[in-house]
Structures are given as structure tokens and as C-alpha cells.
């Protein structure tokens, strides 16, 4: 039964080691909490970044559509001019043929 008890100095030494271990664990836990907070902040920033990128993608698609329309505008105008010229030329040739036919009749 005597071996079941420890002396005061052993108890104090054990208590000091346990306190040191608790300080070490508490220090590591504090660092881990800081890291978790940093990770949380990074996650919020990533969410904001993703939202901004989505907006930029929509804006870029809209600008692409507008640019395509602007690029096609001269082509559309040129096609209209060509169509008008061919119609005028056809009308002039047709009118000349009809006038020639009427003149010779």
C-alpha cells in the first residue's frame, strides 16, 4: 500500500510537466485557430472572386455580341449598296431593252 502514494516533490514535478504540456497545447491550439480564421477569410475572398469572375464573363459575352454586330455593320451596308446597284443596273438595262423594243416597233 505504501507504493500507491507519491511524495510531494514527485507530485509537484508531475504538475509542472502537465502545466507545461497544457501551455504547449494551448499555444498550438491558438495557432490552429488563427489558421482556421485565415482559411475562412480566404474562402470568403474566393467566393467574392468567383462572383466577380461570373459578372466579368457575362460582361465579356455581352461585349462580344456588340463587337460582332459592329464588325458586321460595314458588311451589311456594303451588301445593301451592292444590292441597290444591281437593282438599279437591272432596271436601267430592262428599261433600255423595253425602250429599244418600243422604238423599233
C-alpha positions in Angstrom: 0.0 0.0 0.0 2.9 2.3 0.6 3.8 2.3 -3.1 0.3 3.7 -4.1 1.3 7.2 -2.9 3.8 9.6 -4.4 5.8 12.1 -2.5 5.0 15.9 -2.8 8.1 16.6 -4.9 7.1 14.0 -7.4 3.6 15.4 -7.5 4.9 19.0 -8.0 7.2 17.8 -10.8 4.3 16.0 -12.5 2.1 19.0 -12.1 4.8 21.3 -13.6 5.2 19.0 -16.6 1.4 18.8 -17.1 1.2 22.6 -16.9 4.0 22.9 -19.4 2.2 20.4 -21.7 -1.1 22.4 -21.3 0.7 25.6 -22.2 2.2 24.0 -25.3 -1.1 22.5 -26.4 -2.9 25.8 -25.8 -0.3 27.6 -27.8 -0.7 25.1 -30.7 -4.5 25.4 -30.4 -4.3 29.2 -30.6 -2.1 28.9 -33.8 -4.6 26.4 -35.3 -7.5 28.8 -34.5 -5.6 31.6 -36.3 -5.0 29.4 -39.3 -8.7 28.3 -39.4 -9.7 32.0 -39.3 -7.3 32.8 -42.2 -8.7 29.9 -44.2 -12.2 31.2 -43.5 -11.2 34.6 -44.8 -9.6 33.1 -47.9 -12.8 31.1 -48.6 -14.9 34.4 -48.4 -12.4 36.1 -50.7 -12.6 33.1 -53.2 -16.4 33.4 -53.1 -16.2 37.1 -53.9 -13.7 36.4 -56.6 -15.9 33.8 -58.2 -18.8 36.2 -58.2 -16.8 38.9 -59.8 -15.5 36.5 -62.5 -19.0 35.4 -63.3 -20.0 39.1 -63.7 -16.9 39.7 -65.9 -17.8 36.6 -68.1 -21.3 37.9 -68.6 -19.9 41.4 -69.5 -17.4 39.9 -71.9 -20.1 37.9 -73.7 -22.2 41.0 -74.0 -19.3 43.0 -75.4 -18.5 40.1 -77.8 -22.1 40.3 -79.2 -21.8 44.0 -79.6 -18.4 43.8 -81.2 -19.7 41.2 -83.6 -22.6 43.4 -84.5 -20.3 46.4 -85.1 -17.9 44.3 -87.2 -20.8 43.1 -89.4 -22.2 46.6 -89.9 -19.9 47.6 -92.8 -20.5 44.2 -94.5 -24.3 44.7 -94.2 -24.0 48.2 -95.6 -21.8 47.0 -98.5 -24.3 44.2 -99.3 -27.1 46.8 -99.3 -25.1 49.0 -101.7 -24.3 46.1 -104.0 -28.0 45.1 -104.0 -29.1 48.6 -104.8 -26.5 48.9 -107.6 -27.5 45.6 -109.1 -31.2 46.5 -108.9 -30.5 49.9 -110.5 -28.4 48.4 -113.2 -31.0 45.7 -113.9 -33.7 48.4 -114.0 -31.6 50.5 -116.4 -30.9 47.6 -118.7 -34.5 46.4 -118.5 -35.7 50.0 -119.3 -33.2 50.2 -122.2 -34.5 46.9 -123.6 -38.1 48.0 -123.3 -37.3 51.4 -124.8 -35.4 49.7 -127.7 -38.3 47.3 -128.3 -40.8 50.2 -128.3 -38.6 52.3 -130.5 -38.4 49.6 -133.2 -42.0 48.6 -133.1 
